[in-house]
Amino acid sequence: MADAEREPEILNRPVPLGGDTEEITFRIKRRLPGRRLDKYLHGRFPRLSRTLIQRLIKQGEITVNGKSTKASYELATDDLVRLIIPPPEPLDVQPDDIPLDIVYEDDFMLALNKQTGVICHPARSSQTGTLANGLVHYSNHLSHGDDPFRPGIVHRLDKNTTGIMLVAKNDEAHWRLSLQFEQRTITKIYMAVVEGTPSLDGDVIDAPIGSHPMVKDRYMVPGMRHRPELLKKAVTRYEIVERYRRHALVRMFPKTGRTHQLRVHMSYIGHPIVGDTFYGGHHLSEHDITGEGDESSLFVHQALHARRITFRHPIKETEMTLEAPFPPSFERLLALLRTRQKT
């Protein structure tokens, strides 16, 4: 969508109608052939989900020229659009005193270093122990987004992936950050220890990802028999940072954000991530590396860490780069590989 179409000509600032309900009125100033009302409004107001917009249209809370209409209505020049936006649904997440490693915080957002073994949000209101539960305990100011089970959560990391995550403290910050993810203007850098040593110092893995036909919640780069309409484009650039005798430290730059993308792609090229048994990796102990010492696993999860993220502050519009330190287990693994598997 062109920048000129980003902001409508608002005839009134959002007007409070009581109980956090707002009214917005604006006029269409240009011809928009074939542009459906619901899609247009979602593009103009990303903080409102398309599902919510369609529901408001059916309820008559969104009108065109003073009349109720359909979601498929094609907008015309000089149409007057009026929205009655209800208050966000209450957060349905129980607070839980979970330690949070806050890397950055201001009035609009925060960033944290997610620990391993923590899922991002509950699947039901009674569930506890998730990052969302910890955030609700930590702060009374979190965005609602589109899902009451995900307060403040703009993007996710896998349960056993550590590293930097952004959290929104109000709805405006949430949709502005979400838009950056959607438009892929955010740069994310991950670090991983992989099995084996890739022959190339760096490469781009351009391989679509689809759901595994037999294993729930597993993904794969499918063969020719996989239905092409079920595939999603996935692109990862990687580079070797350090080589060891049987492992390598890899820096990865995902160009798309598919579920399990980095784990699937490294497994696909024959170098699964250490500890990622779901995609062919193996647990690794001090004894495995040194031939002596503790035989318990250093990693009972994948050695994958979201190291750095670069984005524009959702309100101040300044460019920011935030970094999350490695967890102690990751540091210990690197120290052992550097001293005992040095090449």
N, C-alpha and C positions, 0 to 999 in steps of 0.2 A: 504494500500500500504506500503511495507517495506521501511524503511528509506533509504536503499541503492538505491531505485528507485526514491527518491524524486528529486534529482538534476541530470539533464542530463550532459553528457560531452560536455560542450559548447566549440565549436571550435573558436568562436569569442565572445567577450563581445558584448552586444547590440550595434549595430553600427547606429548612427543617419544618416538618409537618407534625412533630410530636412523636415521642417514642423512637427517635433516631430514624424515622422515615423521612425521605428527601424527595423533592420534586425538581426535575431538570427539564427545561424547555429549550429547543433549538430549531433553527430552520435550515433546510437543505439549500445550499447556495450553488450547487453545480449539478449537471445532469449525470446520473449514475446508472447507465443502461445495464439491466440485468442484475442489479445489486439487491439481494433480498434484505428485508428489514432486519431479521434476526442476525444475519451475518454482518451487516453494516454496523449494528449496535455493538456487537461483540468486538469488532475491530476498533470502534471508538472508545469503548469502555471495557478494557480487558479484565478489570476487577470483577465484572459481572459475567458469570458463566453463561454459555449459550443455552444450557438447560433452564437456568433461572429466567433468562430473557424470554424464551419461548413460553414459559409458564405465566409470566407477567402479561405477555401479549394475549394469551387465552383468557386471562382474568380481567382484561380491559384496563390494566394498569399502565399499559403503553398504548398510546393512541396516535393517529396521524390525522391532522386537520380536524381534531376534536372528535374523531370517530374510532371505534374499535376496528381492528383489521386482522389480517392473518400474518403469520411469520414469513410467509412466502411473498408478501406484498413487495412490489418493485418500486423503490423510491423515485420520486420525480422532483424536478427543480421547484423550489419554493414550498415544498411540503413542510408543515409544522409538526414536529415530533415532540411528544410530552411523555416523560417517564415518571412514574411514582415508584421509588426504590424503597423496599421495605428494610427494616433493620436486619443486620446479620443474625443468623440463628445462634443461640447461645452455645458456647463451647461445651461439648459433652465428653470431657476428658477429666479423669480424676487426678488431682495433684499427687505427685510422688517425689520424695526427697532423694533424687538421684544426683550424684555429683556431676557438675558440668564444667568442662574446661573452656572458659570463655577467652577467646583470643582478641575480640574487639567488641565494643558496644557503644552506641549512642542512643539518642531519643527515637530513632526510626528503625534501627536494625541491630542485630548482633551477629557475630560469627563465633563458632565454637569448633573445638577439636574433638570430633566424635570418637568414642572409645569402641573397642571391639565387643561383640556379643550383645549389642543394643540395637533393637529394631527402631525404626523412626517413629512409627505411630501405631496406636492400637487398632484392632479390627472390630472391637466392640467397646461400649462405654465402661464396662466393668474391668477391662484389662488394665494392668499397671506394669511398671517396669520398662516402659518405652521412653524414647527421647521426648515425645510429646508430653508425657506425664511429668517428666522432669522440668520441661519448659514452663508448664502451667504452674508448677510449684515455685519456680524461680521468679516469674514475672506475671503481673496482672495486665500487662500491655502486650498483646500478641494479635497478629492479624487473624481474621477468620478464613480468608480464602474461599474456596468452593466446598470444603469438606470440614465439618465440625470436629472430626477426629484428627485433623492435622493443623492445629493452631500454630501459626507462625512458620510452618515448614514450607519452604519454596521449592526445594529439590531434595532428593534422598540419596543416601548411600546404602549399600547392602549391609545386612546385619553385621557381618564380620569384616567389613572394610572400615578402616579408620581414616581420620583426616578432616579437612576443613569443610564446614557447612554454613550456609547463610540462613538466617532466620529473620523474618519481618515482624515488626512490632506494631504496624498498622496496615490497613487494607491498601492504602495508596502505595506504600513501600512494597507491599506484596505484589501488586500487579505490575509495578514498574520493573521489579527484579524478574518476575516471570516472563515479561516481554523480552528482556535481554536473553534469557535462556531460549525462548521460542525463536528469536531471530539469530541465535548462535553468535552473539557478540561478546559472550563471556568466554574467557580463556581459562581452561582447567589443566593442571599438570598433576599427573599421578606418578608415583614411584612404586616399583615392584621388584621383588627378587624372583627370577624365573629359573626353571630347571634347564640345564644345558646352556650352551653359549651360541646364540644366533650367529650365523656366518656373516651376516651383513652388519655394519655399524649402525644402520638405521634403515627404515623402510616405511612404506605406507601400506596398511592392510585395508583393502577396499573389498569387503566381502559381506553380502547381506546376511541378516540373522532372522531365523524363524524359530517358532516353538518346537521343542522336541516332540515327535509324534508318540512316544511311549512313556516318557518320564515327566511327571508334573513339575512345573516351575523351572525346567531346564530349557536352555536355548542352544542353538547350534547353527553352524554354517551348513545349510542343507545341500544335498545332491540335486541332480537334474530332475528327480521324480517329485521333489517338493513343489507344492502349488505356488507359482510365482506371486499370486495376489496376496499370499499370506506372509511374504518376506518384507523386511524393512531394511532400507539402505543403512549401512553402518561402515564408518571410516575411522581408522585409528592410525596415527603416525607415532612411531616409536624410535628411540635412539638408545644405544648402549652407553651407559655411564661408566661402568666398571665390569671387567671380565674376571672371573675366577676359574678354577679348574673345571668345576662341574656346574657352575651357576653363573648368573649375570645380574647386575643391577640395571634396571631398565627405566627410562623416563618415557612416559606416554602422554600423548596429546589427543584426546578424543575429539573428533570433528562432529560426531553425532552423539546422541545420548541414549542409546538403547539399553534395555535392561541386561545386565551382566556382560556388556559389550567387551570390555577390556579382558575379562576372564575368558570369554569365548574366543576372542581373536588370538590371544597368546596360545591357548590350547590348540587352535586351528593350525598355527604355524609350527607346532611341535614343541613348544616351550611353555608348558602350563606354569601358573604361578605357584610358588612353594606354599604348601598347606591347603591348596584348593582341590580337595579330593573330589568335589562335585564335577570338576572339569579336568581330571587326570593328574592333578598334582599330588604330592606326597608330603606327609608330616616330616619335619626335620628336627633332629635333636643335636645337642652338642657332640654326642658320641658319633653321630653320622658325619659330622664335619671334621672332628679332630681324631677320632678313633679311641677316644678316652672320655672320661667325665660322665655327666648326667645323660641317661638314655631317654628321659622324658622329653616330649616334644617342645621345641621352642615355639612352634606355631601350630595351634590346633585350629587355626583359621588361615585364610589366604594372606600372604605377605603383600598386601596392596594398601597403599596409603595415598589419600588425596592431599597432595603436598601444598599446592598453591592455587589461588584463584585470582583472576584480574577482572574487574567489572567497573561499572560506573555507579557511584552512590545513587540510590533511588530518588533521593530528594535534593541533595547538594550538587549532583551531576558531576562530581569530581571523580577522576579515575583512581581506583584503589587496587592495591595488590596485598593480599593477606596470605600468610603462610602458617601451616600447622606443624609443630615439631613431631618427629617420629616418636612412636610409643617406645618404652624401654625395651620391649622384646624385639622390635625391629632394629634398634641400635645395637643390641647384643648380637643379633644375627649378622649384621654387617661387620661388627668388630671381629667375630670369629672367622668369617669368610676372608676378610682382608689379611688376617694374620696366618691362617692355616690353609687357605686355598689360593693364596696369591699367585698370579701368573706373571 
